[in-house]
């Protein structure tokens, strides 16, 4: 799978903020990917040493990350604060903004 598609899938697992932004970092259990959300509607996705800044929107418990090719990755904010994404991706919150 190309790195760009892997990055896209990983991004899909992250939050999107529409009316209410998100702040903090979420990561997968293995530490292969990290999502740094800012309340301004951007998220920096780091996957295997490569990073990319994307826009996101949030609608309630649903997050949508906009990929450079025009497609979107959808995530759901779980009751425990984790992000659930495509293909079983689960991101746990690892820190909060300072």
C-alpha positions in Angstrom: 0.0 0.0 0.0 1.5 3.4 -1.0 2.5 5.7 1.9 0.1 8.3 0.7 -2.9 5.9 1.0 -1.6 4.7 4.4 -1.4 8.3 5.5 -5.0 8.9 4.3 -6.3 5.9 6.1 -4.5 7.0 9.3 -5.9 10.5 8.9 -9.4 9.1 8.5 -9.1 7.9 12.1 -8.7 11.3 13.4 -11.1 14.0 14.6 -12.7 16.8 12.6 -14.1 19.9 14.1 -17.0 21.9 12.7 -18.5 24.1 15.4 -16.1 22.9 18.1 -12.5 22.3 17.4 -10.2 19.7 19.0 -6.9 20.1 20.7 -4.4 17.4 21.6 -2.6 14.4 20.2 -4.0 10.9 19.5 -1.9 7.9 18.5 -2.3 4.2 17.6 -1.2 1.6 20.2 2.0 0.8 18.3 3.0 4.4 18.0 3.2 4.2 14.2 0.9 7.2 13.7 0.1 10.4 15.6 -2.5 13.0 15.0 -2.0 16.5 16.4 -5.3 18.3 16.4 -5.5 22.1 16.7 -8.8 24.0 17.4 -8.3 26.0 14.2 -9.5 23.0 12.1 -6.1 21.6 11.1 -4.5 18.3 12.1 -0.9 17.3 11.5 -0.7 13.6 10.8 2.6 11.8 11.3 3.0 8.3 9.9 6.3 6.5 9.8 8.4 9.7 9.8 6.3 11.5 7.3 4.0 14.4 8.3 1.2 16.2 6.5 -1.1 19.0 7.6 -4.8 18.4 6.7 -8.1 20.2 7.4 -10.7 18.6 9.5 -14.3 19.2 10.5 -16.3 17.9 13.5 -20.0 17.3 13.6 -20.9 16.0 17.1 -19.1 12.6 17.5 -18.1 12.5 13.8 -14.8 13.8 12.4 -13.9 14.2 8.8 -10.4 14.7 7.6 -9.9 16.2 4.1 -7.2 14.5 2.1 -5.2 16.2 -0.7 -6.9 14.2 -3.4 -10.3 15.5 -2.4 -11.5 12.4 -0.5 -12.3 12.3 3.2 -11.5 10.0 6.0 -14.2 9.6 8.6 -13.6 9.0 12.3 -16.0 8.6 15.3 -15.2 9.9 18.8 -15.9 7.0 21.2 -17.3 7.5 24.6 -13.9 6.8 26.2 -12.3 9.7 24.1 -10.6 7.4 21.6 -11.0 7.9 17.8 -12.4 5.0 15.8 -11.6 5.0 12.1 -11.6 2.8 9.0 -10.3 -0.7 9.0 -10.5 -0.9 12.7 -8.1 1.9 13.4 -8.2 3.1 17.0 -6.4 6.2 18.2 -6.0 6.9 21.9 -5.5 10.4 23.3 -1.9 10.8 24.5 -1.8 14.4 25.6 -3.6 17.7 25.7 -2.6 21.2 24.6 -0.5 23.2 27.0 
